[in-house]
Amino acid sequence: MQFVLAGLAAVVLISAGTIYVVRRNATSEAISQAREVAGIDGHALAEPNLSDGLVNGDAAARARIDEVVRRRILSERVVRVKIWTPQGRITYSDEPRLIGRTFDLGAGERSALRSGKLAADLSDLEEAENRFERPYHKLLEVYVPVRTTGGQPLLFEVYLRYSSVAESGQRIWTTFAPVLVGGLLLLYLVQVPMAWSMTRSLQQGQREREELLHRAIDASDAERRRIARDLHDGVVQSLAGVSYSLAAAADRLQDNGDGRVEVAASLRQAAADTRQSMRDLRSLIVEIAPPDLHEEGLDNALGDLLAPLAGSGVQTTLDVDTALVLGPETQALLYRVAQEAVRNATSHAAAQQVSLSLGAADGGIRIVVQDDGRGFSPEELEQRRHRGHVGLKLLTGLVADAGGHLTVVSTPGEGTRVVAEVPNP
């Protein structure tokens, strides 16, 4: 629809501009044609009948040119003829009252006499020399430099109805404009189905890509859950068995005495290391296979997220409003925020205390993760992003897409506070 409307607007604008240019050029061409016709009248019809007696006021010379003008030049288009001397005196006109009168020559008239070239201009009917042409409203003057049979220069001036010039120009542009506009419309109509087909193809491709992406995500989640299940059912259980066996062997050695205390201590240390490995594996399982929030509940998932920290000596606090009713997408987003913040607190901040709270706030949901780690400055955060640590940046975008906002407040040596507020549809 945007393409159709934009294309239609383009056709209208281009058509309007084309018509304007064609009309202007057609009018110029019509004036040029009128100038040429007036030149033919002046040189071919009037000039051979101009004698020196016309300049001197000879009645016979005036009658001869008058007969030519009235019979062969005056028409529906040509309404007035004047013949001027270079001094501005009208030696002949089909309007007798102008003959013998002297007026100041205009710029166009002087230019034509000086250059010897035809010139044309709109008549200024307010001038005294044109008072008898005022009933015609709008006229075009054409100046034709001519000479008498004796070689005296004169100016042959023809007044044409401007309406005839406009009609000629209109005939010219109405001949070309339909072809130009029709061509644009035809091009537009040809492109619309093509654009429609391309749009449908793009939409189909987009749907297919989205479907493939969802399948890839689902496959990734399934694979991660499979790996987590295998780790839990295989490696973790084996380590648990080894830990119990080592602890039992250490107890038996110590009970038997016989100087085997050191061996018992070593076995207990091995058992402790095994249990630590189990905790690490469980943390890894939680990371690669997020819990099923719908079945376990967000509060239990957050508790499992904090549980591995205790084995590392980190004190944790969890405060969750269990009365909250959250949608699946909101739960997943809040869990991601908590997971990223807790990971940063233990991996980068070396925190000893981590608190997590979840509750209602300002018509939405607020989750706060705070630690007492080393903190960071804005410059350090920017350096981490350049090194590829973009977890917080991605979280900010995810929270913003959900209609909320995420705030990270950190000061070097004073810990970090991550606050995310999202609406609860």
Beta strands, then each sheet from edge to edge (+ up, - down):
strand 1: 78-84
strand 2: 90-93
strand 3: 119-122
strand 4: 139-147
strand 5: 153-161
strand 6: 315-320
strand 7: 353-361
strand 8: 364-371
strand 9: 405-410
strand 10: 416-423
sheet 1: 2+ 1- 5+ 4- 3+
sheet 2: 6+ 7+ 8- 10+ 9-
end
